[in-house]
Amino acid sequence: MADLNELSEKLSGIKAEIKEELNKLETSKSVFEYKKAIFDSKAGKVGSLMREMGKIPNEMKAEYGKRVNELKTWAQEKFDEMDEKFKAEEMRLKYESEKLDVTMPGKVSRQGFLHPNTLVRNQIVDIFGSMGFEIFEGTEIETDYYNFTALNTPDDHPARDMQDTFYLSDKFLLRTQTSAGQIHVMEKEQPPIKIISPGKVFRSDDDA
């Protein structure tokens, strides 16, 4: 490069080209792509300027570097300005498309209801509770002893058959009746005893 005048002309030409190209862009993405190309250190018109430093006479290098940096700063500001402009417009369009009418009523969440069986159970518990009965729910997994033997159910009773009762092991099963709770209470409490024992029971009956 012969002199600073030639450098000034080159930098002015790059500025004019950047301005012209920026006016053609329409999205923040296109600004990003163009900026990437301009600042590329190998092929970019701004990025490659520093690679020419070796061709510059020593007495011109300081001024050359100063002017190239000024161009880089100017170009960066222009790119940032355009990027902010497009992003603001893109955000505005997005909000416009997603705009909510705040005057419209919101969606009303429907309240759930208890199952009729649960409602009846609660009513029964309330009635007996008002009469002084205590509530004992017990455990859903019982031993063979509490579920059958302690309730005078003999070993040959049909209820003990595998097809009628869900056995978990030889000793444990899913209770077939809540009456097992009576045994637990009578082992711990002294008469008089007033309890009801609501809860789930498990049978493999077809009509259960």
Secondary structure, 3 states (H helix, E strand, C coil): CCCHHHHHHHHHHHHHHHHHHHCCCCCHHHHHHHHHHHCCCCCCCCCCHHHHHHHCCHHHHHHHHHHHHHHHHHHHHHHHHHHHHHHHHHHHHHHHHCCCCCCCCCCCCCCCCCCHHHHHHHHHHHHHHHCCCEECCCCCEEEHHHHCHHHCCCCCCHHHCCCCCCECCCCEEECCCCCHHHHHHHHHCCCCCCEECCCCCCCCCCCC
